Amino acid sequence: MSATPDMISCPVCGGKVLIEFDDKVSHCGYCASPVLGPSQSRNCTNHPDVLAKEVCHVCGDLLCEECVEKRVGDYGGKLLTIVNCTRPDCIAASDWAKPLNEEYQRLANMEWADRADNIILRVTGGGAVIMMIFELIFILGMLFMQYFTSLGSLFPTWVVAGVVIPGLPIIVLMVMGNLLAAFLLQTALQVYVHERQLGSGVLLLFVLIIEAVFLLWRGLYFNLRQLPDPTFLLTLLSAFIIGAFLILIGSIGAIYIGNKKRIQLKRAREKLGLSA
Amino acid sequence: MPEKDKVYTIFDRPRGLRFIGLLQMAFGVVGLLATIGLVVASFFGSSELPGGIGYVYALLLFVGVSLPCLTIGNYVDDLRRNAVIAQIIYSLAAMGLVGLFLFMRGLQYMWTVPLFEFEIVVAIGNLSALIVVSQAFVILYLILAWSNIVPPAGAKVIRDRGEARRYERGLVPLPFTPAVLASDGMTELSEEDSRRVLDVRKEFTAEGMAVLCSNCGGATPLTKVNRNRLVCDFCGVTLGVSSIFVPCENHPEYLAATTCAVCGNHFCRKCLTAQEPPVDTRWAGSTIFMCRNCFEGRYRPAVTTTSLVIPVDKLFSTAGARFSKVGGIYRRFLGAYGGVMKHLWRLPLEMLSAIGKGGGGGGNDNCAGALIMMVIIIIAIPLIAGLLLLAGAIVIIPFLFYAGLIAVTIEAIKVIRKTDFQSIDVVRIQSIVEKKMPKQKESKLRPATRSWEASAMDVAWTRRDEERRRRSEGKQPAQSFWEERY
């Protein structure tokens, strides 16, 4: 088996690369990744002694760190980093993207928080999932007791236009509880994003308080203490306590780490004299 | 490009083939209606169908006409070889049987079909002749146009309209074969050879920095690079060398394959995942690669790529949208019903005029019957449909709503457990082992975080279409990022 002379495989995706130039980069026909030409030097175009580290997105020249300009550009909402050389026409062709402030990027680097953020996400997320699942079990259990057992008489009823509708308070209040738990779950996932961490941590704490009060009030309103078998109530309470505790810990962590990040960004801006 | 390597899309099918598909489906629907009619007539003890013979006829009609016509008609216009062969065989059989029927009964043969209080006279001889002619046309067309309607064996056919549209517009690159390629980079290795390659390949080397093969995943030392090419030690494929000659950020033992499109750092195949190209002519037809951090939206300058977070305001849009869906269904039903009504109007009006002209005894009864039929058609059917939908909605919507909430919870559990980041290296090996193309994984959460995508796609496609039009009109070609610069 011999290799086809003019056809090589892309090192990134394996697509076919047609070598068009001997001393310039060619591009993969599949993913457009640049691939070195067979006799192309691997060194910087401007500094023949220095190994190239980047390739200009405009002219395709190989560049060392000294010759590189990095930019961040917006493609329909997706921000991408591009690299161009310092030739005027390449700069002009790249002006759709804004130059990247590498010093600010370094000062704003938040990799230090990766481990903590992972734990916070899992703690808050785990707690919120427990709350969500048990809210779902709560409504199913209540509906079952209302419509399929004699315990329905324990629960309050509402009168709408002179008509008594059994189970209406359960449906309305429990659906509200489910929606609140879902909102809690969504907020719990937001803590993973640097920018939203502080805000979502505070919001999470606030929503948790509302959810806790609402949940306890529902228990009292539905006379759950009067249930002959306390298992249902105890199970719900245990789940609620575990879920609420996890969310509480997670949200405090999110507020703490989020605030540290806020201070880090503030200091970075101050140091570089950037506006807020 | 060899014919078998060409990619066909559903838009490549000729109109004649589409017509044949619709014609067969129409025959199938008529056959199904006739089957239902026979079953109903037998059930109510029609004197024309004694001793349960109606059920036998219904079964024969269903198995002989309805089922094959609907099945073959559904597939024949999808550029499928077997369906075309089945259609030719079926058309030949139909022609033979109907021809025999014509020979025995003649062209003038009529059937009188009861319909409630009325009778319809069907010129079954003429209908048979129509079937013979149409099936002859079908056979002739399929044979003459064989090369246009049957793609070569092994050729890829994109039948999904959305994917075909993206492919036609150059936004979906060709997928790879889910098998290890031979050293020519083209032909697939046998199963046995593939297994052998996967068994011997290594992901490390004692000879310094290595390049991970995009074909088999094996690591070949960089010292073996010759004229910026590297022959994989395990599968023999000739790999190009990426334009960046720096180690991977996370694995210094590997040469970086390319840069992350978002943060611009260098990574190997184990650290990158692939995403659909950004919709812009500058990047058309290309895939972008992202590292895990950027995929998860952790890179500060560009957090918009996140796949983790569901925007709060979008939370209930999916679940809540189901409420409006029922209304939408009813609206569409009324629209379609109104369209059909235009034609249905004729029937009761003609009946009324026929009753008026008849002037015989019992005219009042007939007239009342026709009026009742009109009332049923115009008022009762939409009303019943609306009530049924409403009743269904009351039961179904809460279930769907809660199903939505449960789905959100499951997604959240997945996110908490592990993100859906899949490296291109892992996906490649998985596809080889499982012998199927890796499915493009679309997170249920992503559409909500990529609300810009649909409108941006539209803009890009419009721009692309305009560019093509300009080119075809011989005007100055539009700028193309890669083509122009290199």
Interface residues (C-beta under 8 A of the other chain):
Chain A: M1 S2 A3 T4 M7 I8 S9 C10 P11 V12 C13 G14 G15 K16 V17 I19 E20 F21 K24 V25 S26 H27 C28 G29 Y30 C31 A32 S33 P34 V35 L36 G37 P38 S39 Q40 R42 L51 A52 K53 E54 V55 V58 C59 G60 L62 K70 V72 Y75 G76 G77 K78 L79 L80 T81 I82 V83 A93 L100 Q105 A108 N109 M110 D114 D117 L121 R122 G125 G126 A128 V129 M132 I133 L136 N178 L179 A182 F183 L185 Q186 T187 A188 L189 Q190 Y192 V193 H194 E195 R196
Chain B: P173 L174 F176 L181 A182 S183 D184 G185 M186 V211 S214 N215 R227 N228 R229 L230 V231 G236 V237 T238 L239 G240 V241 S242 S243 I244 F245 V246 A257 T258 T259 C260 A261 V262 C263 G264 H266 R269 L272 A274 P278 V279 D280 W283 G285 S286 T287 I288 F289 E296 G297 R298 R300 P301 A302 V303 T304 T305 T306 L308 V309 I310 V312 L315 F316 Y402 L405 I406 V408 T409 A412 I413 V415 I416 I424 R428 R450 S451 W452 E453 A456 V459 A460 W482 R485 Y486
